[in-house]
Amino acid sequence: QVQLVESGGGLVQTGGSLRLSCVASGTIAGFNPMGWYRQAPGNQRELVAVIGSGGRINYADSVKGRFTISRDNAKNTVYLQMNSLKPEDTAVYYCNAVDAPFQYWGRGTQVTVSS
């Protein structure tokens, strides 16, 4: 079974930056799309950013201009660069990958932005 492992979360001050990584146990070249979701306490899980195998990208309105998603198929890794972080970004961030008809999830990494 495909394993996705997130890393890079932590505690950062408002306005700071973090870079999340999601490493797959196998090749990600065929995953389309891959993405990041987040869930804060009391909130629904929401899509943050997705990237297709050809580089097509979509962002949630709340993170446009601040977050950048990218993928490195040779390293079997997808990244989420988060800049200008706000307290509202505090959540558990989950990696997601689709290899139709299958879908895979990581266990999540905590991001906390101090007010």
ZIHUVEN-V292179 format. One record per residue. RES is the residue in one letter. PSI is psi in degrees with one decimal (NA if undefined). D_FIRST is the distance of its C-alpha to the first C-alpha in Angstrom with 2 decimals. Layout:
# ZIHUVEN-V292179
res->RES psi->PSI d_first->D_FIRST
res->RES psi->PSI d_first->D_FIRST
This chain:
# ZIHUVEN-V292179
res->Q psi->142.6 d_first->0.00
res->V psi->135.0 d_first->3.81
res->Q psi->135.7 d_first->6.40
res->L psi->128.6 d_first->9.92
res->V psi->117.1 d_first->12.93
res->E psi->151.5 d_first->16.39
res->S psi->168.2 d_first->19.66
res->G psi->-5.9 d_first->23.31
res->G psi->169.7 d_first->24.48
res->G psi->-164.7 d_first->27.73
res->L psi->129.4 d_first->31.31
res->V psi->151.7 d_first->33.48
res->Q psi->156.3 d_first->36.91
res->T psi->132.2 d_first->37.77
res->G psi->-8.4 d_first->37.95
res->G psi->-174.4 d_first->35.58
res->S psi->151.0 d_first->32.39
res->L psi->153.1 d_first->28.80
res->R psi->115.3 d_first->26.01
res->L psi->144.9 d_first->22.45
res->S psi->147.1 d_first->19.55
res->C psi->113.4 d_first->15.86
res->V psi->129.0 d_first->13.94
res->A psi->150.3 d_first->10.55
res->S psi->-21.8 d_first->8.71
res->G psi->-171.7 d_first->9.31
res->T psi->142.2 d_first->12.09
res->I psi->3.5 d_first->13.07
res->A psi->-33.1 d_first->16.00
res->G psi->-3.5 d_first->14.89
res->F psi->126.2 d_first->13.96
res->N psi->108.0 d_first->17.06
res->P psi->179.2 d_first->17.86
res->M psi->152.6 d_first->16.55
res->G psi->173.1 d_first->18.51
res->W psi->133.9 d_first->19.71
res->Y psi->162.6 d_first->20.76
res->R psi->154.4 d_first->22.95
res->Q psi->121.9 d_first->24.35
res->A psi->155.6 d_first->27.60
res->P psi->130.7 d_first->29.05
res->G psi->-1.7 d_first->30.67
res->N psi->159.9 d_first->29.21
res->Q psi->152.2 d_first->26.74
res->R psi->132.0 d_first->23.59
res->E psi->148.8 d_first->24.72
res->L psi->130.8 d_first->23.48
res->V psi->-51.4 d_first->24.77
res->A psi->146.1 d_first->23.94
res->V psi->151.0 d_first->21.84
res->I psi->129.3 d_first->21.82
res->G psi->169.3 d_first->21.18
res->S psi->-25.2 d_first->20.35
res->G psi->3.5 d_first->24.11
res->G psi->2.3 d_first->25.02
res->R psi->134.6 d_first->26.19
res->I psi->143.5 d_first->26.21
res->N psi->138.3 d_first->27.12
res->Y psi->150.1 d_first->28.08
res->A psi->146.0 d_first->29.16
res->D psi->-33.9 d_first->32.95
res->S psi->-17.2 d_first->33.00
res->V psi->-3.8 d_first->31.39
res->K psi->134.8 d_first->32.89
res->G psi->-11.2 d_first->34.89
res->R psi->-34.6 d_first->33.30
res->F psi->148.8 d_first->29.55
res->T psi->123.9 d_first->28.03
res->I psi->143.0 d_first->24.48
res->S psi->164.6 d_first->23.49
res->R psi->145.7 d_first->20.67
res->D psi->97.4 d_first->20.65
res->N psi->-32.9 d_first->18.42
res->A psi->-30.1 d_first->19.61
res->K psi->2.5 d_first->18.36
res->N psi->44.8 d_first->15.10
res->T psi->140.4 d_first->16.70
res->V psi->143.0 d_first->18.24
res->Y psi->155.7 d_first->21.36
res->L psi->105.6 d_first->23.66
res->Q psi->122.2 d_first->27.20
res->M psi->116.6 d_first->29.18
res->N psi->163.8 d_first->32.96
res->S psi->48.4 d_first->35.88
res->L psi->145.1 d_first->33.85
res->K psi->156.6 d_first->35.42
res->P psi->-30.9 d_first->35.18
res->E psi->-14.1 d_first->33.79
res->D psi->-8.1 d_first->30.64
res->T psi->123.9 d_first->29.84
res->A psi->170.7 d_first->26.49
res->V psi->128.3 d_first->22.92
res->Y psi->129.6 d_first->21.11
res->Y psi->137.4 d_first->17.53
res->C psi->142.7 d_first->15.43
res->N psi->142.9 d_first->14.05
res->A psi->143.3 d_first->12.60
res->V psi->127.7 d_first->13.05
res->D psi->82.4 d_first->11.97
res->A psi->132.1 d_first->14.14
res->P psi->18.7 d_first->13.81
res->F psi->154.0 d_first->10.55
res->Q psi->139.4 d_first->10.87
res->Y psi->149.1 d_first->9.09
res->W psi->143.5 d_first->11.24
res->G psi->176.3 d_first->12.16
res->R psi->-16.4 d_first->14.31
res->G psi->155.7 d_first->17.46
res->T psi->135.7 d_first->20.40
res->Q psi->130.8 d_first->23.98
res->V psi->123.9 d_first->26.69
res->T psi->125.0 d_first->30.24
res->V psi->117.9 d_first->33.29
res->S psi->143.2 d_first->36.60
res->S psi->NA d_first->39.46
